[in-house]
Every structure is written in C-alpha cells, then in structure tokens.
Amino acid sequence: MKNLAFACLPGIAHAERGWPRRSTTRYTGMTPSFSVKGGFMYLVRSVVLMLMALVSCTAIAADVPEFDGAYIKTNSGSFIEIKTKQAYTTQIIRGGMTTDQLLYGSGRQVYYYVANKDGIQSIERARFKGIAIRGRENFNNFSLHPLDTMKLSHGENLYENHGPGGNTLYVPGKQIDVRKKSTGSDSYYFEPAASLEKGEYIVWIDKKFWLIEIK
C-alpha cells in the first residue's frame, strides 16, 4: 500500500520524510522538542494523504476497461462489452459488367458492411455515456455512425464482394461528431458531441464494427 500511495501521489513522500525522528539530545531537564501532539498530527496527515492517493488510483482505474475490446461506458462509470464484428467490403453494379470492369475493377464506391445485426448491444438512452476502447487499435480511424440498411434493387449485384452475400446490407450512415481523450497508452474514450437519439449505431475502426442500440 505504501508503494501504491507513492506511485499515485508523490507528495506523500515529503510527508513521510517530515516524520519527527527520535531525539538524541541528552536529558538536561529541559522539555524535549518532540511532543506527542506534534507526532499525532504528522500521523493524521500521512494517513489522509495515503487515503487520497488510493482514491486517486481508483478514479484513474475506473476510466479504463480491464481487458482489450470495445465497451459502452454508462453514466455510473461501469463498462458493458460490445461484440466485435468484421466489416466486409463490396461494390454494387447495375446490369452487366463492361470489359474495363472485368479487367480493372468496377471503379465504383466501396461499401463497408455487415450482413446481420447479431451481437448488437442494447442500452437505455438514460444510461449511455460514451464508448471506451482498449487494445492495439488505430484510434485516429475511429468513427461513429447511424446503422443504415441498404437493400439491393432489381438488377443490382454485388461486385468484388469480400464477405457474405445477400440482398440486405447494414452499412454506416452519416458520421457523428465525437469528442475523444486518451485514457492510457492503449486506450481511448469517445463521447458523442450531442446526445444520441434512440436507434441503432455502428462504432467503426478500420475493418472492425461494433453495433449498439440506444433504447
């Protein structure tokens, strides 16, 4: 506990060095400089500083999930883990493909998507605070979006599809503004700039999706 306190609140070392040492002055009938009252006050001060250090450490630890992954952070400070889903990529074409498309690719917009909403994590709107992510991620590529549903129309097909097929794709919508702060060497906390409305959302980093539902 002593080492923990020193690590979180270096100033406590000064308090301990100030602890009165036993007097080596020979007794001359004079009143010793060390008093019981003074020693007691030093003890109280040291105990208070140690308690402050422990509280400080607890507050820091509460900002970071224990394990790697993505989590919903609640207003009470607890974390709810979100299942990680792989984001697949595809392009959509209408009608047949030209020779250039066959040889060089379609040249159309690339969509990142998931084929289902399995593992979506729900939370009440009043409890949601933000998103905490821990691990070796490229946090600069973090983004938050509404979860949009895209259905293929008649005559549309998936081109260069790297993932499960189907006529329904779940894709990121318009990006939502967020504020962020580092909570450790491998962790970040993200909070929407404005409160999220009820609905479904995608948390996105590179080719990883995390789906949440605000109820």
Residue pairs with C-beta under 8 A, 6 or more apart in sequence:
1 50
1 54
2 50
4 53
4 54
4 57
5 12
5 49
5 50
5 53
5 54
6 12
6 13
6 53
7 57
8 53
8 54
8 56
8 57
8 60
9 49
9 52
9 53
9 56
11 49
12 46
12 49
12 50
12 53
15 42
15 45
15 46
15 49
16 46
18 42
19 42
19 46
20 34
20 38
20 39
20 42
22 34
23 32
23 33
23 34
25 32
25 33
62 77
63 132
63 183
63 184
63 189
64 132
64 134
64 183
64 184
64 187
65 71
65 79
65 81
65 132
65 134
65 187
67 134
68 134
68 135
68 136
68 186
69 81
69 82
69 84
69 133
69 134
69 135
70 81
70 82
70 84
70 131
70 132
70 133
70 203
70 210
71 79
71 80
71 81
71 82
71 131
71 132
71 133
71 134
72 79
72 80
72 82
72 121
72 123
72 128
72 129
72 130
72 131
72 132
72 212
73 79
73 129
73 130
73 131
73 132
73 189
74 80
74 123
74 127
74 128
74 129
75 126
75 127
75 128
75 129
76 127
79 132
80 121
80 123
81 121
82 119
82 121
82 203
82 210
82 211
82 212
83 118
83 119
83 120
83 121
83 210
83 211
84 208
84 209
84 210
85 114
85 118
85 119
85 208
85 209
85 210
85 211
86 114
86 163
86 207
86 208
86 209
87 112
87 113
87 114
87 204
87 206
87 207
87 208
87 209
88 112
88 113
88 114
88 115
88 161
88 162
88 163
88 164
89 110
89 111
89 112
89 113
89 160
89 161
89 162
89 163
89 207
90 110
90 111
90 113
90 158
90 159
90 160
90 161
90 162
90 163
90 169
91 105
91 106
91 108
91 109
91 110
91 111
91 158
91 159
91 160
91 161
92 108
92 109
92 111
92 152
92 156
92 157
92 158
92 159
93 101
93 106
93 108
93 156
93 157
93 159
94 155
94 156
94 157
95 155
97 106
97 159
100 107
101 107
101 159
105 160
106 159
106 160
108 159
111 150
111 169
111 171
112 171
112 172
112 204
112 207
112 209
113 150
113 163
113 169
113 170
113 171
114 169
114 170
114 209
114 211
115 163
115 164
115 165
115 166
115 168
115 169
115 170
116 170
117 147
117 170
117 200
117 211
119 211
120 200
120 211
120 212
120 213
121 210
121 211
121 212
121 213
122 212
122 213
122 215
123 212
123 213
123 214
123 215
124 214
124 215
125 195
125 196
125 197
125 198
125 214
125 215
128 196
128 214
129 191
130 189
130 190
130 191
130 192
131 144
131 189
131 190
131 191
131 203
131 210
131 212
132 183
132 187
132 188
132 189
132 190
133 139
133 142
133 187
133 188
133 190
133 203
133 205
134 184
134 186
134 187
135 186
135 187
136 186
137 205
137 206
137 208
138 205
138 206
139 180
139 188
139 205
141 204
141 205
141 206
142 178
142 180
142 188
142 190
142 203
142 204
142 205
143 172
143 175
143 176
143 178
143 203
143 204
143 205
144 175
144 176
144 178
144 190
144 192
144 201
144 202
144 203
144 204
145 172
145 173
145 174
145 175
145 176
145 201
145 202
145 204
146 172
146 173
146 174
146 176
146 199
146 200
146 201
146 202
147 170
147 171
147 172
147 173
147 199
147 200
147 201
147 202
147 211
148 170
148 171
148 172
148 173
149 168
149 169
149 170
149 171
150 168
150 169
150 170
150 171
151 167
151 168
151 169
152 158
152 167
152 168
152 169
158 165
170 202
170 211
172 202
172 204
173 202
176 192
176 193
176 196
176 201
177 192
177 193
177 194
178 190
178 191
178 192
178 193
179 190
179 191
179 192
179 193
180 188
180 189
180 190
180 191
181 188
181 189
182 188
183 189
196 214
197 214
198 214
198 215
199 213
199 214
200 211
200 212
200 213
200 214
201 211
201 212
201 213
201 214
202 209
202 210
202 211
203 209
203 210
203 211
203 212
204 210
